[in-house]
């Protein structure tokens, strides 16, 4: 059985994500982040896929009390980073539903003893991806990205802070593009949450030892519902739908804006006037 603290931490992050994507406007408290970006950044949108896109309407403005320094969940323990990154790069193999149960996301199914995904000795976990997954730039998302995520997060010089369980992985084999076979040195009770907080794309990042300086940290190519299209330092982060998001018909919003408003009085005024 997975430890209670794992469930609580994942459930807490899921709540933050659901609030963000539902457009709740309550300000989020978080510890001060390091340094703000120095200049506005307008980012190109991903090319649209050939198939028709669902109709999307409306803009949600979400007030945040400070600006995140990056959107790489694995390099920061700041709540504000995780809240904003949930919309872009934090879609992983699994997540936790409203009942506290694990459900598959990018994974086709949960690997358990009953379906052969978990070996009898509890040392080997076989992940099978959904077919036809793509990153937000249209590049296929494959089992090699699962392997690269392990390579990056287990590297001693990557700077990663969220590495629980990764040192126990001895190897990740990729017999085909949809299958990642993870072998542990000892049974790991938290294996279902191992890749829950997002995968790292090998083609759009860099080497594991240079993770701290990846351009991806602020302009993520992700598998989440939104992509960053504009980042104005000290002001706002604008996101639009990921045209390659795997859940059909989602997201339904046309635009999501994280508005940086440090002062509580200004936050209240914006909400009262309907600006946020």
N, C-alpha and C positions, 0 to 999 in steps of 0.2 A: 504494500500500500504506500502511496506517495505521502510524504511528510505534510503535516498541516500547514507549515510555514510556506511551502511551495504553492499550495492552493490559495492561501491568503494573498501572497504577493502577486500571483497571476490574476486573481479575481480583482484585486485593487486596480491593476493596470487596465484590465478590461473595462472596469467602470469608468475610468478616465476617458478611455477611447470612445465608449458609448455616449458619454456626455458631449464629447467634442463633435462627433458625427451627427448627433441628434440636434445640435445647435443650442444646447443649454448655455446660458449666459452668466452663470455664477463665476466670479473670479477665482482663479486657482492660486493657492499659495505655494511657494516653492523656494528653496534656498537660492541665494544669489548665484548667478552663473559667472563664468570667468570674464570674457571680454566680448563686447558686441562687435558684429561685422562693421567694417569701416566705410562701406559705400553701398548704395542701392544696387541691386542685381536683378536684371530682367533676364529670365531664362527661357530658352526656346521650348515650345511644346513638342511632345513626341508625335511622330507621324501617325495619322489615323489609320486604323486597320481597314481592310477592304470592305468587310461586312458593315451593314448599317448600324448606327449607334442608337440607343434608346433616347427618347426625349428627356432632356434634363432641364429643370427650372429652379429658379430661386438662388439667392445668395445668403449664406449664413455668416455673420460676423461674430467671432468669438473673442472676447476680451481676455488678454493674458497680461499678468502684472510685470513681466520682464521678457526680454528677448533671448531665445536659446542661442548658444554659440555654435551649435551643430545639430544635425538630425541623426547622428549615429548612436543608437540606443546603447551599444556595447561599450562606448567610450565615456559615458557620463552616467552619474547617478542622480542628476538633477531632474526633479519631477517635470519641469517645464520642457526639457528635451524630450522626455518620453511622451508627454501629452501631444506635442506637435508631431513627433515622429510616428505616432500611431496611425496617422492619416496617410503616410507615405510608404515607409520602409519597414514597419513592424508586423507585417503579415508573414507568419511562419507556417511550419508544417501543421501545427495544432493551435487550438485556443481553448478557453474555458467558457462554457455557456452560462446562462443565468442560474442554473442549478448547481454550478460548481463542478460539472463533469467535463472531461476533455472531449473535444470533437475535432475531426480533421478539418484542415483548411486547405493548404497546398497539397497535403497528403491525400491520397485516394481513400485511405482507411487508417484506423489506429492499429499499429502493430501489437498484437497480443498473442498469447499462447494458442488461443482457439483458432486463429487463422494462419498460424505459422510465422507471424511477423516477429515473435519473440521466441528465441530458442529455449529448449527445456532446461539448459544450464543457466539461463538468464544472462548470458554474456554476449549474445548477438541479436541485434535489432535490424530488421529489414524494412526500410521505408520505401513505399511505392508512391510516386507522385501522380497527381492528376494528369491526364494527357493534355497536350497542346497548351501548356502554361507558357506565358511570355512575361518578360520584364517590361517595364513601362516604356522602354525604347523600342519594343518590338522584337528583341532578341529572345530566342527560346530559353526558358528556365529549365535546367536539367539537373540530374543527380550530381553532376560535377560541381554545381553551385553549393550543394549540401557538403560535399567534400571540402571545397574551398573555405566555407564558413568554419569548419573544424580546423583547417590549417591556420586560418587567421586568428581565431580566438584562442588556440592553444599555443601560438608562437610566443616565446618569452619576451620578445621586444615589440609586440603589437600595441601595447598600452591598454589592452582591453581590461575593463573592470568587471564585466559580467561573464564569468568563465566557469560557473559552477558545473561540475561534472565533465567538462571537456578534457581535463588532464587524465581522466580514466579511460578515454577512448584511445585504443591502440592503433586502429586503422579504420579507414572508410574506403570500401571498394565500390566501384560503379560498373557492374556487369552490363548495364545498358542505360540509356538516357533517362529512364523512369525509375531506376532502382538504385538505392544507396544502402549498402550493407555496413552497419556500424558495429565494430567489435570492441568490447570493453575488457579491461583487465580484471574487473570484479563487477558483480551485479550492481546496477545503479538504479535505485528506486525512482529517481526523477527523470527517467529517460523520455517520458512522454512530453515533458516540458523542455527537453534539450534544445530543440530548434523552434520553440514557440514564438520567439521574439524577432523573427525575421531572418532571412537568408541574405548572404552577401554575394553579389554577382562578380564572378571572376573577371569577366570582360570589361567591367565598368569601374573597377576600383584601383588596385595596385598590388604591390607585394605585401605579405603579412607584416614584415618588419617596418614598413612605411605607413602603416594604418593611421597613425596620428596626423599625417599630412595629406591624406587622400582628399581630392576635390569632392569626391562622393559624399564626404561627411556633411557638406552643406548643400549639395545638389544631388540627392540620392536618386539613382535609378532603382526603383523598388517594385514590389508586387502588391502594394496596397491600393486602396481605392482612389487616391489622389496623387497628383504630381505638383511639384513646386514650379510655378510659372513666373513668379515675381517675388523678390525679397528686397524690401526697402529698409535699410539699417535704421534701427530705432523707431520704426513706424509700423510695419506690417509684413506678413508673409501671406501671399496669395497662392491658392491651390485650385487646380481644375481637375476634372475627372481623368483618371488613367484610362485611355482608350482600350487597353489590353487587360483590364481587371477581369479576373476569372469568374466572378459571380454575375450571372446574367441579369441585366437590368439595373445594376448598381455601379456607382452611386447615383442617386436620383437628383442630387444637387448639381447646379451648373457651376457654382463657385463657393469656395470656403476661404474665409479670410481670418487670420489670426492677427488681431489688432493689439499692438503693444501700448498699454496704458498703465504706467507705474503707480499713479496716485489714486488711492481709493475714492476720493471725492469725484475725480474725473470719471472713474469707472461707473460710479452711481449715476452721475449726470448723463452719461452716454446711454445707459440702460433705460433711464426714465424718458429720454427723448427718442428712444428706438434706434439709436445709432449702433448699438451693439447688443 
